[in-house]
Amino acid sequence: MSSKYLVTGGAGYVGSVVAAHLLEAGHRVTVLDDLSTGHREGVPAGAEFIEGRIQSAADHLDPTFDAVLHFAAYSQVGESVTDPDKYWRNNVGGTTELLAAMRAADVRTLVFSSTAAVYGEPATVPITEDAPTAPTNPYGATKLAVDHMISGECAAHGLAAVSLRYFNVAGAHGAQGERHDPESHLIPLILQVAQGRRESISVYGDDYPTPDGTCVRDYIHVADLADAHLLALAAAKAGEHLVCNLGNGNGFSVHEVIDTVRQVTGRPIPQHTAPRRAGDPAVLVASAERAKQRLGWRPARAALTDIVADAWAFAQSAAPQQEERQQ
Ligand SMILES: NC(=O)c1ccc[n+]([C@@H]2O[C@H](COP(=O)([O-])OP(=O)(O)OC[C@H]3O[C@@H](n4cnc5c(N)ncnc54)[C@H](O)[C@@H]3O)[C@@H](O)[C@H]2O)c1
């Protein structure tokens, strides 16, 4: 059955991939995005596009929508430390308005992009949803605050909601891929080195208690993440706030990721070791058992070579556009 969805942040990386998956599944999609970090050309063909802010969601939501998928947020950890107010206003303030608009329009289902950053430095890995939440930066704190707001909305007003806590999202889906500016994610940064757009890759610390001394992270293919969103829409129940981690449950070290990029691209990747960054845990790996049980989700593209190959294909196709924009 075809449904109609509002996708906030659908001109950004994850939102554009999920919007494409919804359209491919035969649904109708309206993207609401202010293009603050997103790209108009990232919005998939077939989606209606509204250039606007979630703070004004009430102008665009009406009872014909079946659900909202909420990706719109600022998500640069470093910037959230230097300009926390910007993050609280947008991520929390904006979501307050969005929830009120959903209530007013009687749109009663929500899927929200939460993050592993809500857990901070984990005491044990793999990380389950019951782990203590102790974000180490304002970005993670704003996302946790929104999770709390959503729980309240479910309890008080019967919202059906699923928060998906992504670990490290990577890869691409055809024309939709990762283009953050500034880029802070490891795989696109290494690919910039492979393309000659960056001289070398910094490895922050090689003396962690991990097999090769570099940090270990859980990389999840953005198309697998998109599958989970469609399953979450089906699993959402009135009055319940379901929270699920999304990761592969496999960690890869920074050195393993760099080596995989060398293999996939066939290009040299100069690297240098830099001091550890404050607040970087040695290992962050998800337990995705709950997503498997409650959503019936299974990652289909867990191999790091596949994730990197798709990200590389996208980076190669997007490079000419990026050069044009820089001129
Ligand atoms: N990429 C990851 O690895 C990752 C990991 C964990 C969680 N997340 C979360 O997933 C979501 C999407 O991340 P992304 O990597 O695609 O980021 P992105 O910056 O590419 O996308 C965010 C989009 O939201 C839009 N936006 C921001 N504020 C807005 C507002 N007030 N009104 C309307 N549009 C607004 C931006 O223009 C952008 O298109 C974010 O909520 C992020 O916190 C991402």
The ligand as a Gaussian input file, in Angstrom:
#p B3LYP/6-31G(d) Opt

LIG

0 1
 N       25.916000      10.375000       9.175000
 C       26.103000       9.690000      10.296000
 O       27.065000       8.907000      10.427000
 C       25.105000       9.820000      11.433000
 C       25.321000       9.049000      12.600000
 C       24.400000       9.154000      13.643000
 C       23.285000       9.968000      13.525000
 N       23.103000      10.729000      12.417000
 C       21.927000      11.604000      12.339000
 O       21.285000      11.372000      11.104000
 C       20.689000      12.570000      10.616000
 C       21.162000      12.828000       9.208000
 O       22.591000      12.947000       9.199000
 P       23.367000      13.250000       7.852000
 O       24.718000      12.675000       7.996000
 O       22.511000      12.881000       6.715000
 O       23.492000      14.849000       7.959000
 P       23.297000      15.945000       6.807000
 O       23.882000      17.208000       7.375000
 O       23.806000      15.456000       5.515000
 O       21.710000      16.065000       6.723000
 C       20.942000      16.849000       7.597000
 C       19.953000      17.622000       6.745000
 O       19.080000      18.368000       7.602000
 C       18.901000      19.681000       7.050000
 N       18.535000      20.554000       8.168000
 C       19.250000      20.852000       9.284000
 N       18.534000      21.640000      10.099000
 C       17.329000      21.851000       9.503000
 C       16.144000      22.553000       9.850000
 N       16.059000      23.251000      10.982000
 N       15.091000      22.520000       9.012000
 C       15.153000      21.833000       7.838000
 N       16.246000      21.141000       7.449000
 C       17.321000      21.158000       8.272000
 C       20.224000      19.999000       6.379000
 O       20.141000      20.982000       5.379000
 C       20.616000      18.624000       5.806000
 O       20.125000      18.454000       4.501000
 C       21.078000      13.667000      11.612000
 O       19.970000      13.869000      12.465000
 C       22.258000      13.083000      12.359000
 O       22.322000      13.594000      13.663000
 C       23.992000      10.668000      11.361000

